[in-house]
């Protein structure tokens, strides 16, 4: 299996790494100050606009968008390096547009929807959100209660969704709803496009999260939408949703490799200069073992990502690999960051270093896009089935 990138993709990877070093990392000190003052570590509109302009200037827009939408059409193997570079900073920035929602749209949108939704989204003119989880369903789609009922040339949606990012300023939201309760996730779940300000679609509350993030709860109260807002085929929403989740899980695995690499670098630099009881920390066996374990687990996760990406580019089903990466990557990064904080001692507990924010961010990753326990259960079922 060949993991080598071609020349053009190596150039893009190098450009991304320089973008992170030159544009994102310099923003970290002011973000950390804002976070320590309780203002959250988010980017201001001016900072975000400046970064977007720089992306356009460098050709870093729509990196995995099709060329017909103005994108670069990078393969999954190239996106591993892109997302790994992004993971090295706590600056909350991803190259627009958001890849997972884009992939779901590309797999399902009809000609009219591509014109009205996909193309503007790929150009960065709109913001999207996706509403999947529910208060009593969580990671179990079979427990979804939000219903969509056909009424002539319209659909009427009722229900409640939670843990939704960006919905407060999204131009449209992809909402998952049950259209056939008897079939459930096997032909009974459909996807819909909900424009902002649609009557009956209400952002009910903002939910502050650790790591400076925020999510939202939304209500559907007799939300009436035209029949043409059905995304894809009726009852066929589950598979595209899984495609979207798989893309995000591989993305998260690469972010974790980036975060863990940054934490390992910080740990080594500090251990090589810090002296306690007459010896540098780098001479302590406990530190050496942390370094070895970190380097080994980072390497293993990167290889897992490359393997899954090559398979995905070949059109293979990588849901099992994505679940493995989601579990291994988030837990690996949690351990490496924790050991880096321990190496720094009291300084590792301060808000002057990015480690505390990295620790909070990776902690949430062990929950969203499917908690570790569910992924372990899913992988176990698939492996056990192979040897029946």
C-alpha positions as CSV (number, residue, x, y, z in Angstrom):
1,X,0.0,0.0,0.0
2,X,1.5,3.3,-1.1
3,X,1.2,6.2,1.3
4,X,3.3,8.6,-0.8
5,X,1.7,11.8,-1.9
6,X,2.2,13.1,-5.4
7,X,4.2,16.3,-6.0
8,X,1.1,18.6,-6.2
9,X,-0.4,17.2,-3.0
10,X,2.9,17.6,-1.2
11,X,3.1,21.2,-2.2
12,X,-0.4,21.8,-0.8
13,X,0.5,20.0,2.5
14,X,3.6,22.2,2.8
15,X,1.5,25.3,2.2
16,X,-1.0,24.2,4.9
17,X,1.8,23.7,7.4
18,X,3.2,27.2,6.7
19,X,-0.3,28.6,7.0
20,X,-0.6,27.1,10.5
21,X,2.8,28.3,11.5
22,X,2.5,31.8,10.1
23,X,-1.2,32.6,10.5
24,X,-2.7,30.4,13.2
25,X,0.0,29.8,15.9
26,X,0.6,33.6,16.2
27,X,-3.1,34.0,17.2
28,X,-2.8,31.5,20.1
29,X,-1.5,34.0,22.8
30,X,-4.4,36.4,22.4
31,X,-6.9,33.5,22.3
32,X,-5.5,32.1,25.5
33,X,-5.8,35.5,27.2
34,X,-9.4,35.8,26.0
35,X,-10.2,32.3,27.3
36,X,-8.6,33.0,30.6
37,X,-10.7,36.1,31.0
38,X,-13.9,34.1,30.4
39,X,-14.5,35.4,26.9
40,X,-14.0,32.0,25.2
41,X,-11.2,31.0,22.8
42,X,-13.2,31.7,19.6
43,X,-12.0,33.9,16.7
44,X,-13.4,37.4,16.2
45,X,-15.2,38.1,12.9
46,X,-12.2,40.2,11.9
47,X,-9.7,37.5,12.6
48,X,-11.9,34.9,10.8
49,X,-12.3,37.2,7.7
50,X,-8.6,37.8,7.6
51,X,-7.9,34.0,7.7
52,X,-10.5,33.3,5.0
53,X,-8.9,36.0,2.7
54,X,-5.5,34.4,3.3
55,X,-6.9,30.9,2.4
56,X,-8.3,32.3,-0.9
57,X,-5.0,34.0,-1.6
58,X,-3.0,30.7,-1.0
59,X,-5.5,28.5,-2.8
60,X,-6.5,26.8,0.4
61,X,-10.3,26.9,-0.2
62,X,-12.5,23.9,-0.7
63,X,-9.5,21.6,-0.4
64,X,-11.7,18.4,-0.8
65,X,-14.4,20.1,-2.9
66,X,-14.9,18.9,-6.5
67,X,-13.2,21.0,-9.1
68,X,-16.5,22.0,-10.7
69,X,-17.4,23.8,-7.4
70,X,-14.1,25.7,-7.5
71,X,-12.3,23.3,-5.1
72,X,-9.0,21.5,-5.2
73,X,-10.5,17.9,-5.0
74,X,-7.8,16.5,-2.7
75,X,-8.0,12.8,-2.0
76,X,-8.6,11.6,1.6
77,X,-4.9,10.6,1.9
78,X,-3.9,14.2,1.3
79,X,-6.5,15.5,3.8
80,X,-4.9,13.5,6.6
81,X,-1.9,15.8,6.5
82,X,-4.0,18.9,6.2
83,X,-6.1,18.0,9.3
84,X,-3.0,16.9,11.2
85,X,-1.5,20.3,10.7
86,X,-4.7,22.0,11.8
87,X,-4.7,19.9,15.0
88,X,-1.4,21.3,16.2
89,X,-3.0,24.6,17.2
90,X,-5.9,25.4,19.6
91,X,-7.0,28.1,17.3
92,X,-10.6,27.0,16.3
93,X,-10.2,27.1,12.5
94,X,-10.9,24.6,9.7
95,X,-10.4,25.2,6.1
96,X,-13.8,26.1,4.6
97,X,-16.3,24.7,3.8
98,X,-16.9,22.1,6.5
99,X,-16.0,18.8,4.8
100,X,-18.4,16.3,6.4
101,X,-21.6,18.3,5.6
102,X,-20.2,18.9,2.1
103,X,-19.7,15.2,1.4
104,X,-23.2,14.4,2.6
105,X,-24.7,17.1,0.3
106,X,-22.6,16.0,-2.7
107,X,-23.9,12.4,-2.2
108,X,-27.6,13.3,-2.0
109,X,-28.4,16.7,-3.5
110,X,-30.4,16.9,-6.7
111,X,-29.7,19.4,-9.5
112,X,-31.8,22.2,-7.9
113,X,-30.4,21.6,-4.5
114,X,-26.8,21.7,-5.8
115,X,-27.5,25.1,-7.3
116,X,-29.3,26.5,-4.2
117,X,-27.2,24.9,-1.5
118,X,-24.1,23.0,-2.5
119,X,-22.5,25.5,-4.9
120,X,-22.8,28.5,-2.6
121,X,-21.7,26.4,0.4
122,X,-18.6,25.2,-1.5
123,X,-17.8,28.8,-2.4
124,X,-18.0,29.8,1.2
125,X,-21.0,32.0,0.8
126,X,-23.1,30.1,3.3
127,X,-22.8,28.3,6.7
128,X,-24.4,24.9,7.4
129,X,-25.3,22.9,10.5
130,X,-26.6,19.3,11.0
131,X,-29.2,18.2,13.5
132,X,-28.9,14.5,14.4
133,X,-28.8,13.9,18.2
134,X,-31.9,14.1,20.4
135,X,-32.3,14.5,24.2
136,X,-33.4,10.9,24.6
137,X,-31.7,9.2,21.6
138,X,-28.1,10.3,21.8
139,X,-25.9,8.0,19.7
140,X,-28.7,5.6,19.0
141,X,-30.4,6.6,15.7
142,X,-33.1,3.9,16.3
143,X,-34.3,5.9,19.2
144,X,-34.9,9.0,17.1
145,X,-38.3,10.6,17.7
146,X,-38.4,13.7,15.5
147,X,-41.0,13.0,12.9
148,X,-41.6,14.2,9.4
149,X,-45.0,13.6,7.9
150,X,-45.9,14.2,4.2
151,X,-48.8,16.7,3.7
152,X,-49.4,17.1,0.0
153,X,-46.6,19.2,-1.4
154,X,-45.0,19.8,2.0
155,X,-43.4,18.0,4.9
156,X,-44.4,18.8,8.5
157,X,-41.6,18.2,11.1
158,X,-42.1,18.0,14.8
159,X,-39.5,17.1,17.4
160,X,-36.4,18.3,19.2
161,X,-32.7,18.1,18.5
162,X,-29.7,18.9,20.7
163,X,-25.9,19.3,20.7
164,X,-25.9,21.2,17.4
165,X,-22.9,23.3,16.4
166,X,-23.1,26.6,14.4
167,X,-26.9,26.4,14.1
168,X,-27.2,29.9,15.6
169,X,-25.7,31.5,12.4
170,X,-26.3,28.7,9.9
171,X,-27.9,29.6,6.6
172,X,-29.4,26.1,6.4
173,X,-29.5,23.0,8.6
174,X,-29.6,19.4,7.5
175,X,-32.1,17.8,9.8
176,X,-32.6,14.1,10.3
177,X,-36.1,12.9,11.0
178,X,-38.2,9.6,11.0
179,X,-40.5,9.3,8.0
180,X,-41.4,5.6,8.6
181,X,-41.3,4.5,12.3
182,X,-41.7,0.8,11.3
183,X,-38.4,0.8,9.4
184,X,-36.3,2.9,11.7
185,X,-32.7,3.2,10.6
186,X,-33.3,0.6,7.9
187,X,-35.2,2.8,5.5
188,X,-37.2,5.0,7.8
189,X,-34.9,8.0,8.4
190,X,-34.8,10.9,5.9
191,X,-32.8,14.1,5.6
192,X,-34.2,17.6,5.1
193,X,-32.8,21.0,4.3
194,X,-34.2,23.7,6.6
195,X,-33.5,27.3,5.8
196,X,-32.9,29.7,8.6
197,X,-35.9,31.7,9.8
198,X,-38.2,28.9,8.6
199,X,-41.4,29.1,10.6
200,X,-41.6,26.4,13.3
201,X,-37.8,26.0,13.4
202,X,-36.6,27.6,16.7
203,X,-33.1,27.7,18.3
204,X,-34.3,27.1,21.8
205,X,-31.2,27.5,23.9
206,X,-27.4,27.8,23.8
207,X,-25.5,25.2,25.8
208,X,-21.9,26.1,26.9
209,X,-19.4,23.3,26.6
210,X,-16.0,22.7,28.0
211,X,-13.1,23.9,25.9
212,X,-14.9,27.1,25.1
213,X,-17.3,25.5,22.7
214,X,-21.0,25.9,22.5
215,X,-23.8,23.9,21.1
216,X,-27.6,24.4,20.8
217,X,-30.9,22.8,21.2
218,X,-33.6,23.4,18.5
219,X,-37.3,22.7,18.3
220,X,-39.5,21.7,15.4
221,X,-43.0,22.8,16.0
222,X,-45.2,22.0,13.0
223,X,-42.3,23.1,10.8
224,X,-43.7,23.1,7.3
225,X,-41.2,22.9,4.4
226,X,-41.7,22.3,0.7
227,X,-41.4,18.7,-0.5
228,X,-38.4,19.7,-2.6
229,X,-36.4,20.2,0.7
230,X,-36.2,16.4,1.1
231,X,-32.4,15.7,0.7
232,X,-32.0,12.5,-1.3
233,X,-34.6,9.8,-1.3
234,X,-37.3,9.3,1.3
235,X,-36.1,6.8,3.9
236,X,-32.5,6.8,2.6
237,X,-31.1,9.4,4.9
238,X,-29.2,7.0,7.2
239,X,-26.4,6.0,4.7
240,X,-25.4,9.5,3.7
241,X,-25.4,10.5,7.4
242,X,-23.0,7.6,8.1
243,X,-20.8,8.9,5.2
244,X,-20.8,12.3,6.8
245,X,-19.9,10.8,10.2
246,X,-17.1,8.7,8.7
247,X,-15.5,11.8,7.1
248,X,-15.6,13.6,10.4
249,X,-14.2,10.7,12.4
250,X,-11.2,10.5,10.1
251,X,-10.8,14.2,10.4
252,X,-10.9,14.0,14.1
253,X,-8.3,11.2,14.1
254,X,-5.9,13.5,12.2
255,X,-6.6,16.4,14.6
256,X,-5.7,14.1,17.5
257,X,-2.4,13.2,15.8
258,X,-1.7,16.9,15.4
259,X,-2.6,17.7,19.0
260,X,-0.6,14.8,20.4
261,X,2.4,15.7,18.2
262,X,2.3,19.3,19.6
263,X,2.0,18.0,23.2
264,X,4.9,15.6,22.7
265,X,7.1,18.4,21.2
266,X,6.3,20.6,24.2
267,X,7.0,17.7,26.7
268,X,10.4,17.0,25.1
269,X,11.5,20.6,25.0
270,X,10.6,21.2,28.6
271,X,12.0,17.9,29.8
272,X,15.3,18.7,28.1
273,X,15.7,21.9,30.0
274,X,14.0,21.5,33.3
275,X,16.4,20.3,36.1
276,X,15.1,18.8,39.4
277,X,17.1,17.2,42.1
278,X,20.3,17.7,40.0
279,X,19.0,16.0,36.9
280,X,17.1,17.0,33.8
281,X,13.6,15.6,33.6
282,X,14.6,13.9,30.3
283,X,16.9,11.6,32.4
284,X,13.9,10.3,34.4
285,X,12.6,6.9,33.3
286,X,9.0,7.9,33.8
287,X,9.4,10.8,31.3
288,X,11.3,8.6,28.9
289,X,8.5,6.0,28.9
290,X,5.9,8.7,28.4
291,X,7.9,10.0,25.4
292,X,8.3,6.5,23.9
293,X,4.6,5.6,24.4
294,X,3.5,8.9,22.9
295,X,5.7,8.5,19.8
296,X,4.7,4.9,19.3
297,X,0.9,5.6,19.6
298,X,1.1,8.7,17.4
299,X,2.9,6.7,14.7
300,X,0.3,3.9,15.0
301,X,-2.6,6.3,14.7
302,X,-1.1,8.0,11.7
303,X,-0.6,4.6,10.0
304,X,-4.3,3.8,10.7
305,X,-5.3,7.1,9.2
306,X,-3.3,6.5,6.0
307,X,-4.6,3.0,5.7
308,X,-8.3,4.2,6.0
309,X,-7.7,7.1,3.7
310,X,-6.2,4.9,0.9
311,X,-9.2,2.6,1.2
312,X,-11.7,5.4,1.2
313,X,-10.0,6.9,-1.9
314,X,-10.5,3.4,-3.5
315,X,-14.2,3.5,-2.8
316,X,-14.1,1.0,0.0
317,X,-16.3,1.0,3.2
318,X,-14.1,2.3,6.1
319,X,-16.7,2.6,8.8
320,X,-15.0,0.0,11.0
321,X,-11.6,1.7,10.5
322,X,-13.1,5.1,11.3
323,X,-14.6,3.8,14.5
324,X,-11.2,2.3,15.5
325,X,-9.5,5.6,14.7
326,X,-12.1,7.6,16.6
327,X,-11.4,5.5,19.8
328,X,-7.7,5.1,19.4
329,X,-7.0,8.7,18.3
330,X,-9.0,10.5,21.0
331,X,-7.8,8.3,23.9
332,X,-4.2,8.5,22.6
333,X,-4.3,12.3,22.5
334,X,-5.9,12.5,25.9
335,X,-3.0,10.5,27.4
336,X,-0.2,12.3,25.6
337,X,-1.6,15.7,26.5
338,X,-2.1,14.6,30.2
339,X,1.5,13.4,30.4
340,X,2.7,16.7,28.9
341,X,0.7,18.6,31.5
342,X,2.2,16.4,34.2
343,X,5.7,17.0,32.9
344,X,5.2,20.8,33.2
345,X,4.0,20.4,36.8
346,X,2.2,23.5,38.1
347,X,2.9,25.4,34.8
348,X,0.9,22.6,33.0
349,X,-2.1,23.6,35.0
350,X,-2.0,27.3,34.0
351,X,-4.1,28.9,31.2
352,X,-0.9,30.4,29.9
353,X,-0.1,27.2,27.9
354,X,-2.4,25.7,25.3
355,X,-2.2,22.3,26.9
356,X,-5.3,22.8,29.2
357,X,-7.4,23.9,26.2
358,X,-6.2,21.0,24.2
359,X,-7.1,18.6,27.0
360,X,-10.7,20.1,27.2
361,X,-11.1,19.9,23.4
362,X,-10.0,16.3,23.1
363,X,-12.1,15.3,26.0
364,X,-15.2,16.4,24.1
365,X,-14.1,14.4,21.1
366,X,-14.5,11.2,23.1
367,X,-18.2,12.0,23.2
368,X,-19.3,13.7,20.0
369,X,-19.6,11.9,16.7
370,X,-20.2,8.8,18.8
371,X,-18.8,8.0,22.3
372,X,-15.9,5.6,22.6
373,X,-18.2,2.9,24.2
374,X,-20.5,2.8,21.2
375,X,-17.6,2.6,18.7
376,X,-16.1,-0.3,20.7
377,X,-19.5,-2.0,20.7
378,X,-19.9,-1.5,16.9
379,X,-16.4,-2.7,16.1
380,X,-16.8,-5.8,18.3
381,X,-20.1,-6.7,16.6
382,X,-18.5,-6.5,13.2
383,X,-15.4,-8.5,14.1
384,X,-17.5,-11.2,15.9
385,X,-19.7,-11.5,12.8
386,X,-16.7,-12.2,10.7
387,X,-16.0,-15.4,12.7
388,X,-19.5,-16.7,13.1
